[in-house]
Amino acid sequence: KGQAVTADKIQWGPAPPVLPKGAEFAVLSGDPGKKGPFTVRLKMPPGYKIAAHQHPTAEAVTVISGAFHVGMGDKLDETLADKLGPGGFVELPANMNHFAFASVETVVQINSEGPFAIKYANPTDDPSKTQ
């Protein structure tokens, strides 16, 4: 079924525990926990960082607002990141380590295939182990 959602009607909640505390998360379509396509948004506060990680499925990220910094590699290195502003886009292949951070409040939209999973390059970076 088709369904239009205006920006003010998006239902935000806390990001899943596999992401660092402080971000908000909204599911726009599909179910990230099930097989099949999904679209979510992630709202990150200034200074928010996601350590190097990978996903079993490809991820397409579009910047809605703010400044999203993304880089490839096995550890978060701010000097290796590309800065994407509103309208910016990055495609991240499955099983490739990447990292991200936000220098100001930033909202990104993520399109991917479920079930969604994150595998951190360094297992001690996984916030779900300590939250």
Residue frames relative to the residue before (quaternion, step in Angstrom):
aa qw qx qy qz dx dy dz
K 1.0000 0.0000 0.0000 0.0000 0.00 0.00 0.00
G 0.4040 -0.7033 0.5287 0.2503 3.55 -1.03 0.73
Q 0.0490 0.7991 -0.5974 0.0468 3.56 -1.02 0.74
A 0.2391 -0.7597 0.5916 0.1250 3.54 -0.80 1.07
V 0.0930 -0.7818 0.6156 0.0330 3.58 -1.03 0.83
T 0.2822 -0.7414 0.5813 0.1812 3.59 -0.71 1.04
A 0.6694 -0.5436 0.3291 0.3849 3.57 -1.13 0.70
D 0.6843 0.4938 -0.2980 0.4463 3.61 0.98 -0.78
K 0.6711 0.4908 -0.2953 0.4707 3.62 1.24 -0.24
I 0.4382 0.6875 -0.4703 0.3379 3.60 1.27 0.00
Q 0.3163 -0.7593 0.5477 0.1531 3.55 -0.88 1.05
W 0.1175 -0.8097 0.5742 0.0298 3.59 -0.33 1.29
G 0.0400 0.7652 -0.6423 0.0204 3.53 -1.19 0.65
P 0.7008 -0.4321 0.3189 0.4695 3.59 -1.24 0.01
A 0.5282 -0.6094 0.4806 0.3444 3.58 -1.12 0.67
P 0.6110 -0.5498 0.4050 0.4004 3.62 -1.14 0.51
P 0.6260 -0.5979 0.3560 0.3520 3.61 -1.11 0.66
V 0.5635 0.5868 -0.3956 0.4263 3.61 1.22 -0.19
L 0.6629 0.4020 -0.2973 0.5573 3.59 1.37 -0.05
P 0.6085 -0.5624 0.3955 0.3962 3.61 -1.09 0.57
K 0.5990 -0.5757 0.4296 0.3538 3.56 -1.19 0.67
G 0.6728 0.5280 -0.3710 0.3619 3.53 -1.24 0.52
A 0.6696 0.4741 -0.3038 0.4844 3.58 1.18 -0.43
E 0.2888 -0.7105 0.6070 0.2083 3.54 -1.34 0.36
F 0.2115 -0.7861 0.5799 0.0320 3.53 -1.19 0.76
A 0.0046 0.7862 -0.6178 0.0140 3.57 -1.03 0.79
V 0.2661 -0.7376 0.5994 0.1609 3.57 -0.97 0.90
L 0.2186 -0.7966 0.5536 0.1057 3.58 -0.65 1.14
S 0.7936 -0.1021 0.0701 0.5956 3.58 1.03 -0.74
G 0.7696 0.3171 -0.2634 0.4877 3.51 -1.22 0.57
D 0.3652 -0.6866 0.5756 0.2527 3.54 -1.34 -0.30
P 0.3776 -0.7619 0.4758 0.2249 3.60 -0.36 1.22
G 0.6619 0.5243 -0.3065 0.4394 3.60 1.16 -0.48
K 0.7221 0.4007 -0.2289 0.5154 3.60 1.27 -0.20
K 0.6308 -0.5156 0.4173 0.4027 3.55 -1.31 0.34
G 0.6448 0.5134 -0.3913 0.4093 3.57 -0.99 0.87
P 0.6613 -0.5310 0.3539 0.3943 3.58 -1.27 0.28
F 0.0058 0.7838 -0.6209 -0.0100 3.56 -1.19 0.57
T 0.1755 -0.7384 0.6392 0.1237 3.52 -1.38 0.39
V 0.0257 0.7892 -0.6114 0.0522 3.56 -0.81 1.05
R 0.2359 -0.7215 0.6189 0.2018 3.54 -1.36 0.19
L 0.1615 -0.7596 0.6261 0.0699 3.51 -1.17 0.78
K 0.1356 -0.7766 0.6137 0.0427 3.57 -0.79 1.13
M 0.0950 -0.8244 0.5579 -0.0133 3.54 -0.55 1.27
P 0.4118 -0.6917 0.5271 0.2722 3.60 -0.98 0.79
P 0.6682 -0.4721 0.3625 0.4465 3.63 -1.22 0.29
G 0.8044 0.2755 -0.2091 0.4830 3.59 -0.98 0.86
Y 0.4447 0.6999 -0.4528 0.3275 3.60 1.27 0.00
K 0.0555 -0.8112 0.5821 -0.0079 3.59 -0.89 0.94
I 0.1332 -0.7452 0.6486 0.0788 3.53 -1.12 0.82
A 0.4072 -0.7423 0.4838 0.2216 3.57 -0.51 1.25
A 0.7039 -0.4578 0.3321 0.4296 3.56 -1.30 0.35
H 0.1368 0.7774 -0.5915 0.1646 3.53 -0.89 1.06
Q 0.1936 -0.7528 0.6105 0.1517 3.53 -1.35 0.05
H 0.2856 -0.7281 0.5986 0.1734 3.53 -1.37 0.27
P 0.5246 -0.6411 0.4478 0.3365 3.62 -1.12 0.54
T 0.7356 0.3041 -0.1989 0.5717 3.60 1.29 -0.20
A 0.5895 -0.5640 0.4358 0.3800 3.59 -1.21 0.48
E 0.1964 -0.7704 0.6024 0.0700 3.54 -1.20 0.67
A 0.1185 -0.7622 0.6330 0.0657 3.58 -0.98 0.89
V 0.0809 -0.8223 0.5630 -0.0173 3.58 -0.58 1.19
T 0.0881 -0.7770 0.6232 0.0126 3.55 -0.88 1.08
V 0.3506 -0.7296 0.5461 0.2157 3.59 -0.86 0.93
I 0.2660 -0.7614 0.5771 0.1281 3.57 -0.81 1.09
S 0.7840 -0.1269 0.1192 0.5958 3.58 0.92 -0.96
G 0.7217 0.4536 -0.3155 0.4170 3.55 -1.26 0.36
A 0.4919 -0.6124 0.5241 0.3291 3.54 -1.24 -0.65
F 0.0829 -0.8026 0.5904 -0.0200 3.54 -0.42 1.31
H 0.1380 -0.7852 0.6021 0.0434 3.55 -0.74 1.12
V 0.0356 0.8084 -0.5832 0.0710 3.58 -0.72 1.06
G 0.0209 0.7983 -0.6008 0.0377 3.54 -1.06 0.80
M 0.4141 -0.6848 0.5419 0.2567 3.53 -1.29 0.39
G 0.5114 0.6442 -0.4737 0.3148 3.56 -1.09 0.67
D 0.6259 -0.5948 0.3937 0.3155 3.50 -1.38 0.26
K 0.7834 0.1408 -0.1493 0.5867 3.60 1.26 0.01
L 0.5781 -0.5994 0.4263 0.3533 3.54 -1.16 0.64
D 0.0854 0.7681 -0.6247 0.1120 3.55 -0.62 1.20
E 0.3569 -0.7835 0.4683 0.1985 3.57 -0.20 1.32
T 0.6347 0.5515 -0.3403 0.4209 3.61 1.09 -0.61
L 0.6921 0.4662 -0.2725 0.4789 3.61 1.21 -0.38
A 0.5527 0.6513 -0.3752 0.3598 3.58 1.28 -0.08
D 0.3442 -0.6715 0.6120 0.2368 3.54 -1.26 0.57
K 0.2957 -0.7427 0.5739 0.1775 3.57 -1.01 0.83
L 0.0795 -0.7986 0.5966 -0.0011 3.56 -0.74 1.12
G 0.2238 -0.7684 0.5877 0.1188 3.55 -0.88 0.99
P 0.7854 -0.3087 0.2258 0.4866 3.59 -1.30 -0.13
G 0.7746 0.2723 -0.2474 0.5145 3.54 -0.82 1.07
G 0.5128 0.6394 -0.4189 0.3907 3.60 1.25 -0.24
F 0.1398 -0.7967 0.5876 0.0205 3.55 -1.19 0.65
V 0.0217 0.7719 -0.6353 -0.0087 3.56 -1.15 0.66
E 0.2062 -0.7451 0.6221 0.1236 3.53 -1.08 0.83
L 0.1210 -0.8028 0.5836 0.0166 3.54 -0.76 1.11
P 0.3615 -0.7564 0.4994 0.2188 3.61 -0.49 1.16
A 0.6274 -0.5218 0.4222 0.3947 3.55 -1.28 0.46
N 0.8664 0.1623 -0.1192 0.4568 3.55 -1.25 0.65
M 0.5524 0.5614 -0.4258 0.4455 3.60 1.11 0.67
N 0.4129 -0.7237 0.4929 0.2506 3.58 -0.71 1.05
H 0.1017 0.7597 -0.6342 0.1009 3.51 -1.06 0.96
F 0.1924 -0.7621 0.6086 0.1089 3.56 -1.31 0.34
A 0.1064 -0.8000 0.5886 0.0470 3.55 -1.24 0.37
F 0.0444 0.7734 -0.6322 -0.0117 3.53 -1.31 0.41
A 0.3210 -0.7292 0.5785 0.1747 3.52 -1.30 0.45
S 0.2895 -0.7704 0.5419 0.1704 3.60 -0.79 1.00
V 0.7468 0.1304 -0.0986 0.6447 3.59 1.29 -0.42
E 0.6780 -0.4185 0.3283 0.5074 3.64 -1.17 0.06
T 0.0129 -0.8249 0.5589 -0.0839 3.55 -0.69 1.15
V 0.1221 -0.7592 0.6351 0.0735 3.54 -1.11 0.80
V 0.0377 -0.7775 0.6277 0.0052 3.56 -0.92 0.99
Q 0.2771 -0.7157 0.6131 0.1875 3.52 -1.26 0.52
I 0.1466 -0.7992 0.5819 0.0336 3.55 -0.85 1.05
N 0.0857 -0.7596 0.6440 0.0302 3.54 -0.89 1.04
S 0.1839 0.7771 -0.5777 0.1693 3.55 -0.79 1.03
E 0.4764 -0.6172 0.5332 0.3283 3.54 -1.38 -0.22
G 0.3505 -0.7272 0.5518 0.2094 3.53 -1.00 0.85
P 0.5511 -0.1074 -0.8047 -0.1928 1.38 -2.42 0.44
F 0.4856 -0.6810 0.4845 0.2562 3.54 -0.99 1.02
A 0.0985 0.7732 -0.6211 0.0816 3.56 -1.00 0.88
I 0.1735 -0.7522 0.6267 0.1063 3.54 -1.23 0.60
K 0.0693 -0.7555 0.6507 0.0325 3.55 -0.97 0.96
Y 0.2907 -0.7761 0.5371 0.1570 3.59 -0.51 1.19
A 0.5559 -0.6118 0.4513 0.3362 3.58 -1.05 0.82
N 0.7427 0.1851 -0.1177 0.6327 3.56 1.11 -0.77
P 0.4214 -0.7523 0.4383 0.2538 3.63 -0.34 1.19
T 0.6179 0.5530 -0.3600 0.4275 3.63 1.12 -0.52
D 0.5948 0.5671 -0.3653 0.4372 3.62 1.26 -0.21
D 0.5243 0.6533 -0.4090 0.3621 3.62 1.24 -0.26
P 0.3117 -0.7935 0.4864 0.1912 3.63 -0.32 1.20
S 0.5681 0.6048 -0.4015 0.3878 3.63 1.12 -0.41
K 0.5963 0.5697 -0.3618 0.4347 3.59 1.23 -0.35
T 0.7823 0.3258 -0.1643 0.5049 3.60 1.15 -0.53
Q 0.6200 0.5586 -0.3579 0.4190 3.64 1.19 -0.26
